[in-house]
Amino acid sequence: MAASIVESGSIDLSNALEDRGLRRTAARSAVTGRIEQLNDAFTAENLCRDLPDVGRATVYRTIRHLVDAGALCKLPILDGAPMYSIARVDHHHHTICVRCGAVGEFRHSTVERVLRSLEKEIDGDIVGHRMEIFITCRACLGDQHAIKKTSR
């Protein structure tokens, strides 16, 4: 079942859990509430640190349920624990900054055209895909250029 969307276009994480048949508990509400406050991607460890009164197992299970519901995106990181971000649009892909960990979302028709052409080449049916592009974000590039200018 798709994640519940509220009027503003954002996902109601508590409803996404209830849609999966899970009770609304104080601990789950604390986890979903904290995630909804975050503007950037996060790790499970970030949440555990932010929510010391919630058990680690509850944090990890809640994240897993939200990923399974399609309400969170799980982002593999090159050298570390996976990061998560709220799925703000239906089908999208991600950019991940290798320096600061900033996560961006994008949709592009070229990616979908490539996948349609791959269907002819692959022996079987494509049932899904995901794409992460690892970048150095503009902010980090700006910092890098500023450092070069001051070191001259």
URLINCOR-V933198 format. One record per helix or strand. SS is the DSSP state (H for helix, E for strand). FROM is the first residue (numbers start at 1). TO is the last residue. If there is no record, write none. Layout:
ss:SS from:FROM to:TO
ss:SS from:FROM to:TO
This chain:
ss:E from:5 to:5
ss:E from:11 to:11
ss:H from:13 to:19
ss:H from:26 to:37
ss:E from:42 to:42
ss:H from:44 to:50
ss:H from:56 to:68
ss:E from:72 to:75
ss:E from:83 to:86
ss:E from:93 to:97
ss:E from:103 to:106
ss:H from:109 to:121
ss:E from:132 to:135
ss:H from:138 to:150
